[in-house]
Amino acid sequence: ATGLRFSSTFLILRRLLAFFVALVGIILTLPLIPFVVLAIKLTSPGPVLYRQKRTGRGGQSFYCYKFRTMRQDAEADTGPTWALDDDPRITRIGKFLRTSRLDEIPQLWCVLKGDMAFVGPRPERPEFVEWLTEQLPYYGVRHMVRPGITGWAQVRYKYGNTIEDAKEKLQYDLFYIKNASLGLDVFIMFQ
C-alpha cells in the first residue's frame, strides 16, 4: 500500500464529481421511484428499502441502502451469505431490479452523504471483509478509497460469489486504486 497517495486536488475534484453525478442521478430517477416502490409492495411483503452494514474507506462501517430484491427473511436461516446465480431468495421483481440495476438507486444517497463514491471498489459486508482479509493478501488495500456504486471490477468481471471470484475482482480493484484518475472514473461511469 505504500506509494499509493492521492493529491488533495484529486480527492476534492473526485468528491465533487461523485456528488454531482449522484445528485443528477437522483433527479433523473425520481420519476421511476414510485413505480419501483409499488412493484416491490405489490409482489412481496416487507419493507421497500433494504439497509445493510458495509465496510467503507478506512475500514469504517456505514449503512448501504438498496431497494429490497429478496424475501424479507432471506438470511433468517443461514446468516450472511453471498447471493447465488438464480438464488431462490430473490423475488420476481427483485430479479428485474437487479438486472436493470434499479435496486441501486438508493445508494445515490450514500454517495451524497460521503459514505460512498460513484466509482470505487464495491463495499462488502463486515463479515465477509474479515474472512476475505484472512484469505486474500492485500484485500485491505481496497479500503484506502471510498467504495463505489460501480467500479472497474464491476464493469470488467461478472458478479462473483466465490473466493476465486473475490480474488479476481481484487486484482481489478487494486488496478483501479493504483491508476485512479478522473478520466478513469468517467470512463467507468460510461461503461
Disulfide bonds with the S-S distance in Angstrom:
none
